[in-house]
Amino acid sequence: MREDASDPLTEFLAWCLDIESTLGTGSAYEYEITTSPFSNSHGLDAGQLGRVADVFDANYGTLDDTDGIQAAGFQVALWNALYDTDTDAGNGAFKVLSAAAGIVTQANAYLTAAAGYTGGKQFNLTFYESTETNPKRQNLVSATPVPLPAAGFLLLGGLGGLVALRRRKRAA
């Protein structure tokens, strides 16, 4: 879901997590931020949430959401992370039966990267739950980069100062 990209203050990119419901758009549909996704239906367990976070952390930084194959592959990878435990979007409990060429391959690449991801948390996830009950609307997730801590800036500043001091000594 993407709102008006021409106005940076209204741009909003969220990914669908709920394949059982339709997307609500416009001012008539309300979403609220939640820390317990899917509490308006069946809930998500820690394993599902961990797999979703891994898909984001391993892949989101290099995702081009304007590329149809990458965006669709990422969406499929998120669904697979929720509804299956394998790294193959073409097989298992969740499987894509028919898709444009390359989407399942791209999803599988994202899932494989997520399964092998050992780095730290790269993105904070925000979960949006529909308040609409009849019919229930899709639950969504968005991501923002984890900010570099202030200590990181201090370390970089200190290293920069040492480099400058060393260059100054060489010049003298």
Secondary structure, DSSP 4 states (H G I P E B T S, - for coil): -B--TTSTTT--B-EE--TTSBPP-STT--EEEESSTTTTTT---HHHHHHHHHHHHHHGGG--TTSHHHHHHHHHHHHHHHH-SSS-TTSSSS--SS--TTHHHHHHHHHHHHHT--S---EEEEEEEE--BTTBB--EEEEEEPPPPHHHHHHHHHHHHHHHHHHHHHH-
